[in-house]
Amino acid sequence: MPSVHAYFNKKNVLAAKDQAEGLRRGQAEGSRRGQVAAPVILMVSGGADSMALLHMAVTEPLDLGDGAGLSRIAKERLHVLHVNHLLRGEDADADQHFVQETCDSLGVPCTALRVDVAKFAQERDGNVEDVGRRVRYDAARELAQKLCTEQGVSRQKAKILTAHTADDRAETFMMNVMHGSGMSGLASIPRHRGLIYRPLLDYTHDQLKDWLKARTLDWHEDATNTDTHYLRAYMRHNVLPLLKARNPMLVQTVCKIADLMTDEDDYLEMKAARKLRQITLRKSESSLVLDALKLSSTDVVIARRVVRIVARQLIPEAWLEFKHVDAVLEAVAAGVGVANLPQNLEARVRLGTVTFSFTDAARSAVGAAAAFAARSAVSAAAAVTARSAVGAAAAVAGTAGAGGVAAASGEPAGTSPAAVTFGEHLAVPGMLELADGRVLSARILPVEHGFDVVSYATAHSQEWLGESVLLDARTCGVDPVHGGSLWVSGPEAGDTMQPLGMHGQSKKISDLLGEAGVPVESRSMMPIVRTNIRGHVVWVAGIRPDERVKCTQDTKQLLELNIYSGHKPFERSQ
């Protein structure tokens, strides 16, 4: 956790640099020849917010919240995804036709999917809204994978843009208050997570409609947005107007609170993820065993989060109420007992351990979910209509063997990011989602003349407790101007490095992991960052960088590497 001085100094100094760099990148991107840029997928429903996103992406610079500031998106990178949920008959078909025609007029490729969301929800015994949201996000991720494969670029460089607004964020905040959500729920909709970016979170719905009207641009209204049987519509039309009457700045106030809660939540989530790694004894796809004694001695704020993280890892859709978490911790404190959790998950405490595992009923449910995923992929692929050469059916079906639509977990609440094969390039700048739910990110920062880079790098590492490091970009093999890539994989037999602080002495990585308290069962999943596939180690993520890439007074460009869990890091882009 950075100090107050470090946080605001970094925020103020880097914001201007990042914005200028973003504009430079946007200009340079449009002038490059023969260089393939990663796709930017716009999720467009046809409503006012998403149509504003489409037109803005074509005509104006956008701040994606990735640290690059305002920048133009090269038009050839844009690709629209429209998902017809088949819930509103002719109106839904009209929305699809409208989006496709608009894309044709703008010269932007469009992929349209027709998915029977109501049928999927019935098969899963799920909520139509939740299932629809998952289908949209999963389809976007799969389309990103397909386009990146076709263009020969890393999937991690792709961006998926949604049109969530400040109003959406305020509504989600209030809905989560009603549900009794903790800090994560009050953080509401994040600005950026994984491949998902939300550049319109600082706009209200009315502001976007005014923007469209001023340019005589059209949109379609979804009648279900006024149906107050849905909680969001009820909150939008019945609750928030009353509150805004007393406080006209309510939406802005709530969004500020959400930003603050995001900072707090990210920090506690990182702490809990670290604690979980330290106390994990065994882990498999269907169970996870923790050291109950160590969990019992953990601060209760962190312990609660550990329990929630474990539940999410075993069942991504699991929603633990406070009573469930307390039941687990009560058994842990007593040293014996069983806590029954949602979706037939249980926590059993005995002999100094707490074992989270499925009951027989839950295992059957997991099997049913897998079957649903396969059916979803087949059905969605069969129903694709594409107005471009992309071939969206292949985009959906191409990854069905790896889990189909439900395998790449969605962005909404109750889901987790899609995992990647352990052995991937980390683009610089860019990010990489790991199989254990954590995210690695990288970016380059300039060094001003006369700046004490060594002291700054040391203070940075101390403040972030090893979860973020500053290294010399050039010695890491990264081009200071154009970036590049690093290789991330698990440790290999005989791996050695020169840990920072050991003055060039070599050490086995297995010994380093042992000294750090990483359980033997978990060491194969520890991310090791290298200069390239066969290059030397740059960073054992979260533990120790290599002496050979440390910052010196001759360092001209900094390479910032972060590893974090759950959400984005603590506003490091600022």
Residue pairs with C-beta under 8 A, 6 or more apart in sequence:
1 267
1 463
1 464
1 465
1 570
2 10
2 463
2 464
2 570
3 463
6 459
6 460
6 463
7 570
7 571
10 574
11 571
11 574
14 67
14 445
14 574
15 69
15 574
17 445
17 446
18 67
18 68
18 69
18 573
19 69
19 70
20 69
21 68
21 69
22 61
22 63
22 67
22 68
22 69
22 70
22 71
23 61
23 69
23 70
23 71
23 72
25 68
25 71
26 61
26 70
26 71
26 72
26 73
26 74
27 72
29 37
29 71
29 72
29 74
30 72
30 74
36 151
36 152
36 153
37 74
37 76
37 77
37 153
38 77
38 148
38 151
38 153
38 154
38 157
38 158
38 159
39 77
39 78
39 79
39 144
39 147
39 148
39 151
39 158
39 159
40 57
40 73
40 77
40 78
40 79
40 158
40 159
40 160
40 161
41 79
41 80
41 81
41 140
41 143
41 144
41 147
41 158
41 159
41 160
41 161
42 50
42 53
42 54
42 57
42 78
42 79
42 80
42 81
42 108
42 161
43 50
43 81
43 83
43 136
43 140
43 160
43 161
43 162
43 163
44 50
44 51
44 53
44 54
44 80
44 81
44 82
44 99
44 103
44 110
44 163
45 82
45 83
45 95
45 99
45 163
45 222
46 82
46 95
46 96
46 98
46 99
46 219
46 220
46 222
47 163
47 219
47 220
47 221
47 222
47 225
48 205
48 208
48 209
48 212
48 219
48 221
49 163
49 164
49 165
49 168
49 200
49 205
49 208
50 163
51 102
51 212
51 217
51 218
51 219
52 163
52 200
52 203
52 208
52 209
52 211
52 212
52 217
52 219
53 161
53 162
53 163
53 199
53 200
54 80
54 102
54 103
54 106
54 108
55 106
55 212
55 215
55 217
56 62
56 199
56 200
56 211
57 73
57 78
57 161
58 75
58 78
58 106
58 108
60 72
61 70
61 71
61 72
62 70
62 71
62 73
62 161
62 199
63 69
63 70
63 71
63 199
64 71
64 159
64 161
64 192
64 197
64 199
65 191
65 192
65 197
65 198
65 199
65 201
65 573
66 159
66 192
66 197
66 429
66 573
67 429
67 443
67 572
67 573
67 574
68 429
75 107
75 108
78 108
78 109
79 108
79 109
79 110
79 111
79 143
79 147
79 388
79 390
80 99
80 103
80 108
80 109
80 110
80 111
81 110
81 111
81 113
81 136
81 139
81 140
81 143
82 95
82 96
82 99
82 100
82 110
82 111
82 112
82 113
83 112
83 113
83 115
83 132
83 135
83 136
83 139
84 92
84 93
84 95
84 96
84 112
84 113
84 114
84 115
85 92
85 115
85 116
85 117
85 118
85 132
85 135
86 92
86 114
86 115
86 116
86 117
86 118
87 117
87 118
87 128
87 132
87 224
88 95
88 222
88 223
88 224
91 222
91 223
94 220
95 220
95 222
96 112
96 114
96 385
98 218
98 220
99 110
99 112
100 110
100 112
100 387
103 109
103 110
103 387
104 110
104 387
109 387
109 388
109 389
109 390
110 386
110 387
110 388
111 143
111 384
111 386
111 387
111 388
111 390
111 392
111 395
112 384
112 385
112 386
112 387
112 392
113 139
113 380
113 383
113 384
113 385
113 392
113 396
114 383
114 384
114 385
115 135
115 139
115 376
115 379
115 380
115 383
116 379
116 383
117 128
117 131
117 132
117 135
118 128
120 126
120 131
120 135
120 372
120 375
120 376
120 379
121 127
121 128
121 130
121 131
121 132
123 372
123 375
124 131
124 368
124 369
124 372
129 230
129 232
130 412
130 414
133 410
133 412
134 405
134 406
134 409
134 410
134 412
134 415
135 376
135 380
135 405
136 410
137 160
137 196
137 408
137 410
137 411
137 412
137 415
138 376
138 405
138 406
138 407
138 408
138 409
138 410
139 380
139 395
139 396
139 405
140 160
141 160
141 195
141 408
141 410
141 418
142 395
142 396
142 398
142 399
142 405
142 408
143 390
143 392
143 395
143 396
144 155
144 158
144 160
144 195
145 155
145 158
145 395
145 398
145 399
145 408
146 390
146 391
146 392
146 394
146 395
146 398
146 399
147 158
147 390
147 395
148 154
148 155
148 157
148 158
149 155
149 398
150 390
154 424
154 425
154 427
154 430
154 485
155 195
155 420
156 195
156 420
156 424
156 425
156 426
156 427
156 430
156 431
156 432
156 433
157 427
157 430
158 195
159 195
159 197
160 195
160 196
160 197
161 197
161 198
161 199
162 196
162 197
162 198
162 411
163 198
163 200
164 189
164 198
164 200
164 201
165 200
165 201
165 203
165 204
165 205
165 208
166 201
166 202
166 203
166 204
166 251
166 252
166 255
167 204
167 205
167 236
167 240
167 251
168 189
168 205
169 188
169 189
169 201
169 251
169 254
169 255
169 258
170 188
170 240
170 250
170 251
170 254
170 255
171 232
171 235
171 236
171 240
172 188
172 189
173 186
173 188
173 254
173 257
173 258
174 235
174 239
174 240
174 254
175 231
175 232
175 235
176 185
176 186
176 188
177 185
177 186
178 231
179 185
180 321
180 322
182 304
182 322
183 261
183 264
183 265
183 268
184 265
184 269
184 566
185 413
186 257
186 258
186 261
186 265
187 258
187 261
187 262
187 265
187 567
188 254
188 255
188 258
188 261
188 262
189 198
189 201
189 258
190 198
190 262
190 567
190 568
191 197
191 198
191 201
191 568
192 198
192 568
192 573
193 411
193 417
193 567
193 568
194 411
194 417
194 418
194 431
194 433
194 439
196 411
200 208
201 255
202 255
203 211
204 251
209 219
212 218
212 219
224 230
224 233
225 233
225 236
226 233
226 237
227 233
228 234
228 237
228 238
240 250
240 251
243 250
244 250
244 251
247 253
262 567
262 568
263 570
263 571
265 566
265 567
266 564
266 566
266 567
266 568
266 569
266 570
267 570
268 301
268 302
268 305
269 305
269 309
269 564
269 565
269 566
269 567
270 467
270 564
270 565
270 566
270 569
270 570
271 302
271 305
272 302
272 305
272 306
272 309
272 565
273 309
273 438
273 564
273 565
273 566
274 467
274 542
275 298
275 302
275 303
275 306
276 290
276 306
276 309
276 310
277 518
277 519
277 522
278 294
278 517
279 290
279 291
279 294
279 295
279 298
279 306
280 288
280 289
280 290
280 291
280 519
280 521
280 522
281 289
281 290
281 291
281 353
281 519
281 521
282 288
282 289
282 519
282 521
283 289
283 521
283 522
286 314
286 357
286 358
286 363
286 366
287 314
287 355
287 356
287 357
287 358
288 310
288 313
288 314
288 355
288 356
288 357
289 353
289 354
289 355
289 356
290 306
290 310
290 353
290 354
290 355
290 356
291 352
291 353
292 332
292 335
292 349
292 352
292 353
292 354
293 352
295 303
295 306
295 329
295 332
295 354
296 332
296 333
296 335
298 306
300 329
303 329
303 332
304 325
304 329
307 320
307 325
307 328
307 329
307 347
308 320
308 325
309 565
309 566
310 356
311 318
311 320
311 341
311 345
311 356
312 318
312 416
312 437
313 416
313 436
313 437
314 345
314 356
314 357
314 358
315 342
315 343
315 345
315 362
315 366
316 409
316 414
316 415
316 416
317 343
317 414
317 415
318 341
318 342
318 343
318 345
318 414
319 342
319 414
320 341
320 342
324 339
324 341
324 342
327 339
327 340
327 341
327 347
328 339
328 341
328 347
328 354
330 337
330 339
331 337
331 338
331 339
331 347
331 349
331 354
332 349
332 354
334 349
335 349
335 352
336 349
336 350
337 348
337 349
338 346
338 347
338 348
338 349
339 346
339 347
340 346
341 347
341 356
343 362
343 365
344 358
344 359
344 360
344 361
344 362
344 365
345 356
345 357
345 358
345 359
345 362
346 356
346 357
346 358
346 359
347 354
347 355
347 356
348 354
348 355
348 357
349 355
358 366
369 406
370 403
370 406
372 406
373 403
373 404
373 405
373 406
373 407
374 400
374 404
376 404
376 405
376 406
377 396
377 397
377 399
377 400
377 404
377 405
378 397
378 400
378 404
380 396
380 405
381 393
381 394
381 396
381 397
381 400
382 393
384 392
384 393
384 395
384 396
385 392
386 392
386 393
396 404
396 405
399 407
399 408
407 418
408 418
409 415
409 416
409 417
409 418
411 417
416 437
417 433
417 437
417 439
418 433
419 433
419 434
419 435
419 436
419 437
420 432
420 433
420 434
420 435
422 434
422 435
422 489
422 490
422 525
423 487
423 488
423 489
423 490
424 432
424 487
424 488
424 489
425 432
425 485
425 486
425 487
425 488
426 432
426 440
426 442
426 485
426 486
426 487
426 488
426 529
427 442
427 483
427 484
427 485
428 442
428 443
428 444
428 473
428 478
428 483
428 484
428 485
428 486
428 559
429 441
429 442
429 443
429 444
429 483
430 441
430 442
430 485
431 439
431 440
431 441
431 442
432 439
432 440
432 441
432 488
433 439
434 440
434 488
434 525
434 527
435 525
436 525
437 565
437 566
438 527
438 563
438 564
438 565
439 562
439 563
439 564
439 565
439 568
440 488
440 527
440 529
440 541
440 561
440 562
440 563
441 561
441 562
441 563
441 564
441 569
441 572
442 486
442 559
442 560
442 561
442 562
443 559
443 560
443 573
444 473
444 478
444 480
444 483
444 557
444 558
444 559
444 560
445 470
445 557
445 558
445 559
445 560
446 556
446 557
446 558
447 453
447 555
447 556
447 557
447 558
452 553
453 470
453 551
453 552
453 553
453 555
453 558
454 551
454 552
454 553
456 470
456 551
457 469
457 470
457 471
457 550
457 551
457 558
460 468
460 469
460 470
461 468
461 469
461 470
464 562
466 542
466 543
466 544
467 542
467 562
467 563
467 564
467 569
468 560
468 561
468 562
468 563
468 569
468 572
469 539
469 545
469 560
469 561
470 551
470 558
470 559
470 560
471 538
471 539
471 545
471 549
471 550
471 551
471 558
471 559
471 560
471 561
472 549
472 550
472 551
472 552
472 555
472 557
472 558
472 559
473 479
473 480
473 555
473 556
473 557
473 558
473 559
474 480
474 555
474 556
474 557
475 548
475 549
476 486
476 531
476 538
476 549
476 559
477 484
477 486
477 531
477 532
477 535
478 484
478 486
478 559
480 556
480 557
485 532
486 529
486 530
486 531
486 532
486 538
487 529
487 530
487 531
487 532
487 533
487 535
488 527
488 528
488 529
488 530
488 541
489 527
489 528
489 530
490 523
490 524
490 525
490 526
490 527
490 528
491 509
491 510
491 513
491 523
491 524
491 526
491 528
494 508
495 508
495 509
495 510
495 528
495 537
496 506
496 507
496 508
496 509
496 537
497 506
497 507
497 509
497 512
497 536
497 537
497 540
497 544
497 546
498 504
498 505
498 506
498 507
498 546
498 547
498 548
499 505
499 507
499 512
499 544
499 545
499 546
499 547
500 544
500 545
500 546
500 547
500 550
501 547
502 547
503 547
504 547
509 528
509 537
509 540
510 523
512 540
512 543
512 544
513 523
513 526
513 540
513 543
516 543
516 544
518 526
518 543
526 540
526 541
526 543
527 541
527 542
527 563
528 537
528 539
528 540
528 541
529 537
529 538
529 539
529 540
529 541
529 561
530 536
530 537
530 538
531 538
536 546
536 548
537 546
538 545
538 546
538 549
538 561
539 545
539 546
539 549
539 561
541 561
541 563
542 563
549 559
551 558
560 572
562 569
562 572
